[in-house]
Amino acid sequence: QVQLVESGGGLAQAGGSLRLSCAMSGGTFSGYVIGWFRQAPGKGQEFVAAIRWSVGTTLYSDSAKGRITISRDNAKNVVYLQMNSLRPEDTAVYYCAADYSPIIHISLTSRVSEYANWGQGTQVTVSS
């Protein structure tokens, strides 16, 4: 099974930027969609963005569009989440997760239940 490890979180002020990383290991990844989710205190998982590893197609939440970019480095087996113009409401634990979805024409999903493999998360805190 694919294993995921997040890094890059920390403290930031409103308006600042962070770049999160999701390092992948444990197999081949061509059939996977990698998603980023976040969980604020007392709330459930919220979808942020996803990318299909094989061809790089992406899906974003409405709140992420224009501020957040998901990308991948095939040579390093890493998925990035670049976050700009940070807001206090971005404060959460950020997780990357893998959905085995090898049929290329099927749309990426934002549903938490479709992602089976999860990392341990990285904390992002944005002060006002």
Backbone hydrogen bonds, N-H to C=O, Kabsch-Sander energy under -0.5 kcal/mol:
donor,donor_aa,acceptor,acceptor_aa,energy
3,Q,25,S,-3.2
5,V,23,A,-1.8
7,S,21,S,-1.8
10,G,123,Q,-0.7
12,A,125,T,-2.3
14,A,127,S,-2.2
15,G,86,L,-2.9
16,G,13,Q,-2.4
18,L,83,M,-2.2
20,L,81,L,-2.6
21,S,7,S,-2.7
22,C,79,V,-2.0
23,A,5,V,-2.8
24,M,77,N,-2.7
25,S,3,Q,-1.8
32,Y,29,F,-1.7
33,V,99,D,-2.7
34,I,51,I,-2.7
35,G,33,V,-0.5
35,G,97,A,-2.9
36,W,49,A,-3.5
37,F,95,Y,-2.9
38,R,46,E,-2.3
39,Q,93,V,-2.2
43,K,40,A,-2.3
46,E,38,R,-2.7
48,V,36,W,-2.6
49,A,36,W,-1.3
50,A,59,L,-2.2
51,I,34,I,-2.2
52,R,57,T,-2.5
53,W,32,Y,-2.3
53,W,51,I,-0.6
54,S,30,S,-0.5
56,G,52,R,-2.6
59,L,50,A,-2.0
61,S,48,V,-2.5
64,A,61,S,-0.6
65,K,61,S,-1.3
67,R,64,A,-1.9
68,I,64,A,-2.7
69,T,82,Q,-2.4
71,S,80,Y,-1.8
73,D,78,V,-2.7
74,N,72,R,-0.5
77,N,73,D,-1.2
78,V,73,D,-1.5
79,V,22,C,-2.1
80,Y,71,S,-2.6
81,L,20,L,-2.3
82,Q,69,T,-2.9
83,M,18,L,-3.2
83,M,81,L,-0.6
84,N,67,R,-2.4
84,N,82,Q,-0.5
85,S,15,G,-0.6
86,L,16,G,-2.3
90,D,87,R,-2.3
91,T,88,P,-1.9
92,A,124,V,-2.0
93,V,39,Q,-2.2
94,Y,92,A,-0.6
94,Y,122,T,-2.9
95,Y,37,F,-2.8
97,A,35,G,-2.3
98,A,117,N,-2.5
99,D,33,V,-2.9
101,S,31,G,-2.0
101,S,99,D,-1.0
104,I,102,P,-0.8
106,I,103,I,-1.3
114,E,111,R,-1.3
115,Y,112,V,-1.6
116,A,98,A,-1.6
116,A,114,E,-0.6
117,N,98,A,-1.5
119,G,96,C,-2.1
122,T,94,Y,-1.9
124,V,92,A,-2.6
125,T,10,G,-2.5
127,S,12,A,-2.5
127,S,125,T,-0.5
